[in-house]
Amino acid sequence: MLQDFADLSTPLVADACVRLGEPLRAAPAGILPVVTGQRVAGRVLPARHYGSVDVFLEAFTHAAPGDVLVVDNAGRRDEACVGDLAVLEARAAGVAGVVVWGLHRDTPDLVEIGLPVFSYGRHAPGPVRVDERDGDALTAARCGDHRVTAADVVFGDDDGVVFVAADRAAAVLETARALFRTERDQARRIREGETLRAQTRFDAYLAARAVDPSYTFRRHLRTIGGAIEE
């Protein structure tokens, strides 16, 4: 999955979801890699945190190589729920990365370990609670507004994190790759002196919109085969 994602980005994946009419499921803004440039892609390995690391250890017993641990800590900003030992164990289990709806700690150690970790940021205190655990703690996790399971895949880079249904991932990546080729060609033409307004026939769009106020720029781009918004 990471190889298929290698030449793409989360903005392209998000735009491809819009283009295909797939649900657009992005992690909350601010969930970013601990180390700039880290990327992750793989099947979701969900775990809901209740104050103890045991839920992660149990999740790892069910992990397949390349899975990505997605930790639901309800977006809490008062505790860090993932640190160096959990990430080392994730790497030992063959997990490809960790996405946390919450905070991490042990930042220098995570940098040294090198496994991609995404979170809201760093915070020194760990949990001082142990809450009652739900029966489905290892079958589903939330990340912001979105519920994810092992039937989903996750993509992450410097722009954030996006979730896609696993059975739609190939189509989404194919569309993202087509958008990538179009946008790279548009960028090349701008550098060579052909403005984006000229490429997108912006004068024609303004004229069409004057006749039909419901005519959107996105519709216009689809008509001419351009790409910028999706």
Contacts in CASP RR format, 6 or more apart in sequence:
PFRMAT RR
TARGET T0000
AUTHOR 0000-0000-0000
METHOD contacts of the structure
MODEL  1
MLQDFADLSTPLVADACVRLGEPLRAAPAGILPVVTGQRVAGRVLPARHY
GSVDVFLEAFTHAAPGDVLVVDNAGRRDEACVGDLAVLEARAAGVAGVVV
WGLHRDTPDLVEIGLPVFSYGRHAPGPVRVDERDGDALTAARCGDHRVTA
ADVVFGDDDGVVFVAADRAAAVLETARALFRTERDQARRIREGETLRAQT
RFDAYLAARAVDPSYTFRRHLRTIGGAIEE
1 41 0 8 1.000
1 42 0 8 1.000
1 43 0 8 1.000
1 66 0 8 1.000
1 153 0 8 1.000
1 169 0 8 1.000
2 39 0 8 1.000
2 40 0 8 1.000
2 41 0 8 1.000
2 42 0 8 1.000
2 66 0 8 1.000
2 96 0 8 1.000
4 41 0 8 1.000
4 173 0 8 1.000
5 13 0 8 1.000
5 39 0 8 1.000
5 41 0 8 1.000
5 155 0 8 1.000
5 173 0 8 1.000
6 39 0 8 1.000
7 177 0 8 1.000
7 180 0 8 1.000
8 155 0 8 1.000
8 173 0 8 1.000
8 176 0 8 1.000
8 177 0 8 1.000
8 180 0 8 1.000
9 157 0 8 1.000
9 159 0 8 1.000
9 180 0 8 1.000
10 26 0 8 1.000
10 155 0 8 1.000
10 156 0 8 1.000
10 157 0 8 1.000
10 159 0 8 1.000
10 160 0 8 1.000
10 161 0 8 1.000
10 162 0 8 1.000
11 159 0 8 1.000
12 176 0 8 1.000
12 177 0 8 1.000
12 179 0 8 1.000
12 180 0 8 1.000
12 183 0 8 1.000
13 155 0 8 1.000
13 162 0 8 1.000
13 164 0 8 1.000
13 172 0 8 1.000
13 173 0 8 1.000
13 176 0 8 1.000
14 24 0 8 1.000
14 26 0 8 1.000
14 162 0 8 1.000
14 230 0 8 1.000
15 176 0 8 1.000
15 179 0 8 1.000
15 227 0 8 1.000
15 229 0 8 1.000
15 230 0 8 1.000
16 22 0 8 1.000
16 172 0 8 1.000
16 173 0 8 1.000
16 175 0 8 1.000
16 176 0 8 1.000
16 179 0 8 1.000
16 230 0 8 1.000
17 23 0 8 1.000
17 24 0 8 1.000
17 25 0 8 1.000
17 162 0 8 1.000
17 164 0 8 1.000
17 172 0 8 1.000
18 24 0 8 1.000
18 230 0 8 1.000
19 175 0 8 1.000
19 179 0 8 1.000
19 230 0 8 1.000
20 168 0 8 1.000
20 171 0 8 1.000
20 172 0 8 1.000
20 175 0 8 1.000
22 164 0 8 1.000
22 165 0 8 1.000
22 168 0 8 1.000
22 172 0 8 1.000
23 165 0 8 1.000
24 162 0 8 1.000
25 146 0 8 1.000
25 148 0 8 1.000
25 152 0 8 1.000
25 162 0 8 1.000
25 163 0 8 1.000
25 164 0 8 1.000
26 146 0 8 1.000
26 160 0 8 1.000
26 161 0 8 1.000
26 162 0 8 1.000
26 163 0 8 1.000
27 99 0 8 1.000
27 101 0 8 1.000
27 118 0 8 1.000
27 143 0 8 1.000
27 144 0 8 1.000
27 146 0 8 1.000
27 160 0 8 1.000
27 161 0 8 1.000
27 162 0 8 1.000
27 163 0 8 1.000
28 75 0 8 1.000
28 101 0 8 1.000
28 120 0 8 1.000
28 143 0 8 1.000
28 144 0 8 1.000
29 160 0 8 1.000
30 120 0 8 1.000
30 160 0 8 1.000
31 99 0 8 1.000
31 100 0 8 1.000
31 101 0 8 1.000
31 102 0 8 1.000
31 118 0 8 1.000
31 119 0 8 1.000
31 120 0 8 1.000
31 143 0 8 1.000
31 160 0 8 1.000
31 161 0 8 1.000
32 118 0 8 1.000
32 119 0 8 1.000
32 121 0 8 1.000
32 158 0 8 1.000
32 160 0 8 1.000
33 39 0 8 1.000
33 116 0 8 1.000
33 117 0 8 1.000
33 118 0 8 1.000
33 156 0 8 1.000
33 157 0 8 1.000
33 158 0 8 1.000
33 160 0 8 1.000
34 104 0 8 1.000
34 107 0 8 1.000
34 110 0 8 1.000
34 111 0 8 1.000
34 116 0 8 1.000
34 117 0 8 1.000
34 118 0 8 1.000
34 119 0 8 1.000
34 121 0 8 1.000
34 122 0 8 1.000
35 110 0 8 1.000
35 111 0 8 1.000
35 114 0 8 1.000
35 116 0 8 1.000
36 158 0 8 1.000
37 157 0 8 1.000
37 158 0 8 1.000
38 114 0 8 1.000
38 116 0 8 1.000
38 117 0 8 1.000
38 118 0 8 1.000
38 157 0 8 1.000
39 116 0 8 1.000
39 156 0 8 1.000
39 157 0 8 1.000
40 68 0 8 1.000
40 96 0 8 1.000
40 97 0 8 1.000
40 99 0 8 1.000
40 116 0 8 1.000
40 118 0 8 1.000
40 154 0 8 1.000
40 155 0 8 1.000
40 156 0 8 1.000
40 157 0 8 1.000
41 68 0 8 1.000
41 96 0 8 1.000
41 153 0 8 1.000
41 154 0 8 1.000
41 155 0 8 1.000
41 156 0 8 1.000
42 66 0 8 1.000
42 67 0 8 1.000
42 68 0 8 1.000
42 96 0 8 1.000
42 153 0 8 1.000
42 154 0 8 1.000
42 155 0 8 1.000
43 64 0 8 1.000
43 66 0 8 1.000
43 67 0 8 1.000
43 68 0 8 1.000
43 150 0 8 1.000
43 152 0 8 1.000
43 153 0 8 1.000
43 154 0 8 1.000
43 166 0 8 1.000
44 67 0 8 1.000
44 68 0 8 1.000
44 70 0 8 1.000
44 141 0 8 1.000
44 148 0 8 1.000
44 149 0 8 1.000
44 150 0 8 1.000
44 151 0 8 1.000
44 152 0 8 1.000
44 153 0 8 1.000
44 154 0 8 1.000
44 163 0 8 1.000
45 59 0 8 1.000
45 62 0 8 1.000
45 63 0 8 1.000
45 67 0 8 1.000
45 68 0 8 1.000
45 69 0 8 1.000
45 70 0 8 1.000
45 95 0 8 1.000
45 150 0 8 1.000
46 59 0 8 1.000
46 70 0 8 1.000
46 72 0 8 1.000
46 138 0 8 1.000
46 139 0 8 1.000
46 140 0 8 1.000
46 141 0 8 1.000
46 148 0 8 1.000
46 149 0 8 1.000
46 150 0 8 1.000
47 55 0 8 1.000
47 56 0 8 1.000
47 58 0 8 1.000
47 59 0 8 1.000
47 69 0 8 1.000
47 70 0 8 1.000
47 71 0 8 1.000
47 72 0 8 1.000
47 137 0 8 1.000
47 138 0 8 1.000
47 141 0 8 1.000
48 55 0 8 1.000
48 71 0 8 1.000
48 72 0 8 1.000
48 133 0 8 1.000
48 134 0 8 1.000
48 136 0 8 1.000
48 137 0 8 1.000
48 138 0 8 1.000
48 140 0 8 1.000
48 141 0 8 1.000
48 142 0 8 1.000
49 55 0 8 1.000
49 56 0 8 1.000
49 71 0 8 1.000
49 72 0 8 1.000
49 73 0 8 1.000
49 81 0 8 1.000
49 127 0 8 1.000
50 129 0 8 1.000
50 130 0 8 1.000
50 131 0 8 1.000
50 132 0 8 1.000
50 133 0 8 1.000
50 137 0 8 1.000
51 79 0 8 1.000
51 81 0 8 1.000
51 127 0 8 1.000
51 129 0 8 1.000
51 130 0 8 1.000
51 131 0 8 1.000
52 127 0 8 1.000
52 130 0 8 1.000
53 85 0 8 1.000
53 86 0 8 1.000
55 133 0 8 1.000
55 137 0 8 1.000
55 138 0 8 1.000
56 69 0 8 1.000
56 71 0 8 1.000
56 82 0 8 1.000
56 86 0 8 1.000
56 89 0 8 1.000
56 90 0 8 1.000
57 89 0 8 1.000
58 138 0 8 1.000
59 69 0 8 1.000
59 138 0 8 1.000
60 69 0 8 1.000
60 89 0 8 1.000
60 90 0 8 1.000
60 92 0 8 1.000
60 93 0 8 1.000
60 95 0 8 1.000
62 138 0 8 1.000
63 69 0 8 1.000
63 93 0 8 1.000
63 94 0 8 1.000
63 95 0 8 1.000
65 94 0 8 1.000
65 96 0 8 1.000
66 94 0 8 1.000
66 95 0 8 1.000
66 96 0 8 1.000
67 94 0 8 1.000
67 95 0 8 1.000
67 96 0 8 1.000
68 95 0 8 1.000
68 96 0 8 1.000
68 97 0 8 1.000
68 98 0 8 1.000
68 99 0 8 1.000
68 154 0 8 1.000
69 90 0 8 1.000
69 95 0 8 1.000
69 97 0 8 1.000
69 98 0 8 1.000
69 99 0 8 1.000
70 98 0 8 1.000
70 99 0 8 1.000
70 101 0 8 1.000
70 141 0 8 1.000
70 143 0 8 1.000
70 148 0 8 1.000
70 154 0 8 1.000
71 81 0 8 1.000
71 82 0 8 1.000
71 98 0 8 1.000
71 99 0 8 1.000
71 100 0 8 1.000
71 101 0 8 1.000
71 102 0 8 1.000
71 141 0 8 1.000
72 101 0 8 1.000
72 141 0 8 1.000
72 142 0 8 1.000
72 143 0 8 1.000
73 79 0 8 1.000
73 81 0 8 1.000
73 100 0 8 1.000
73 101 0 8 1.000
73 102 0 8 1.000
73 103 0 8 1.000
74 101 0 8 1.000
74 102 0 8 1.000
74 142 0 8 1.000
75 101 0 8 1.000
75 102 0 8 1.000
75 120 0 8 1.000
75 144 0 8 1.000
76 102 0 8 1.000
76 103 0 8 1.000
77 102 0 8 1.000
77 103 0 8 1.000
77 120 0 8 1.000
77 123 0 8 1.000
78 123 0 8 1.000
78 125 0 8 1.000
79 103 0 8 1.000
79 123 0 8 1.000
79 125 0 8 1.000
79 126 0 8 1.000
79 127 0 8 1.000
79 128 0 8 1.000
79 129 0 8 1.000
80 102 0 8 1.000
80 103 0 8 1.000
80 104 0 8 1.000
80 105 0 8 1.000
80 122 0 8 1.000
80 123 0 8 1.000
80 124 0 8 1.000
80 125 0 8 1.000
80 126 0 8 1.000
81 100 0 8 1.000
81 102 0 8 1.000
81 103 0 8 1.000
81 104 0 8 1.000
81 126 0 8 1.000
81 127 0 8 1.000
82 98 0 8 1.000
82 100 0 8 1.000
82 103 0 8 1.000
82 104 0 8 1.000
82 105 0 8 1.000
82 117 0 8 1.000
82 119 0 8 1.000
83 104 0 8 1.000
83 105 0 8 1.000
83 106 0 8 1.000
83 109 0 8 1.000
83 110 0 8 1.000
84 106 0 8 1.000
84 109 0 8 1.000
84 110 0 8 1.000
84 113 0 8 1.000
86 98 0 8 1.000
87 98 0 8 1.000
87 106 0 8 1.000
87 109 0 8 1.000
87 110 0 8 1.000
87 113 0 8 1.000
87 115 0 8 1.000
87 117 0 8 1.000
88 113 0 8 1.000
90 97 0 8 1.000
90 98 0 8 1.000
90 115 0 8 1.000
91 113 0 8 1.000
91 115 0 8 1.000
95 115 0 8 1.000
96 115 0 8 1.000
96 116 0 8 1.000
97 115 0 8 1.000
97 116 0 8 1.000
97 117 0 8 1.000
98 115 0 8 1.000
98 116 0 8 1.000
98 117 0 8 1.000
98 118 0 8 1.000
99 117 0 8 1.000
99 118 0 8 1.000
99 119 0 8 1.000
99 143 0 8 1.000
99 154 0 8 1.000
99 156 0 8 1.000
99 161 0 8 1.000
100 117 0 8 1.000
100 118 0 8 1.000
100 119 0 8 1.000
100 120 0 8 1.000
101 120 0 8 1.000
101 141 0 8 1.000
101 142 0 8 1.000
101 143 0 8 1.000
101 144 0 8 1.000
102 119 0 8 1.000
102 120 0 8 1.000
102 121 0 8 1.000
103 119 0 8 1.000
103 120 0 8 1.000
103 121 0 8 1.000
103 122 0 8 1.000
103 123 0 8 1.000
104 110 0 8 1.000
104 117 0 8 1.000
104 119 0 8 1.000
104 121 0 8 1.000
104 122 0 8 1.000
104 123 0 8 1.000
105 122 0 8 1.000
105 123 0 8 1.000
105 124 0 8 1.000
105 125 0 8 1.000
105 126 0 8 1.000
107 122 0 8 1.000
110 117 0 8 1.000
116 156 0 8 1.000
118 156 0 8 1.000
118 160 0 8 1.000
118 161 0 8 1.000
139 149 0 8 1.000
139 150 0 8 1.000
140 147 0 8 1.000
140 148 0 8 1.000
140 149 0 8 1.000
141 147 0 8 1.000
141 148 0 8 1.000
141 149 0 8 1.000
142 148 0 8 1.000
143 161 0 8 1.000
143 163 0 8 1.000
146 163 0 8 1.000
148 154 0 8 1.000
148 163 0 8 1.000
151 165 0 8 1.000
151 166 0 8 1.000
151 167 0 8 1.000
152 163 0 8 1.000
152 164 0 8 1.000
152 165 0 8 1.000
152 166 0 8 1.000
153 163 0 8 1.000
153 164 0 8 1.000
153 165 0 8 1.000
153 166 0 8 1.000
153 169 0 8 1.000
154 161 0 8 1.000
154 162 0 8 1.000
154 163 0 8 1.000
154 164 0 8 1.000
155 161 0 8 1.000
155 162 0 8 1.000
155 163 0 8 1.000
155 164 0 8 1.000
156 162 0 8 1.000
164 172 0 8 1.000
179 227 0 8 1.000
179 230 0 8 1.000
182 225 0 8 1.000
182 226 0 8 1.000
182 227 0 8 1.000
183 227 0 8 1.000
183 228 0 8 1.000
186 196 0 8 1.000
186 199 0 8 1.000
186 226 0 8 1.000
186 227 0 8 1.000
186 228 0 8 1.000
189 199 0 8 1.000
190 196 0 8 1.000
190 199 0 8 1.000
196 202 0 8 1.000
196 228 0 8 1.000
197 203 0 8 1.000
199 226 0 8 1.000
200 217 0 8 1.000
200 220 0 8 1.000
200 221 0 8 1.000
200 224 0 8 1.000
200 226 0 8 1.000
200 228 0 8 1.000
201 220 0 8 1.000
201 224 0 8 1.000
204 220 0 8 1.000
205 215 0 8 1.000
205 217 0 8 1.000
205 220 0 8 1.000
208 215 0 8 1.000
208 220 0 8 1.000
209 215 0 8 1.000
217 229 0 8 1.000
218 229 0 8 1.000
218 230 0 8 1.000
221 227 0 8 1.000
221 228 0 8 1.000
221 229 0 8 1.000
END
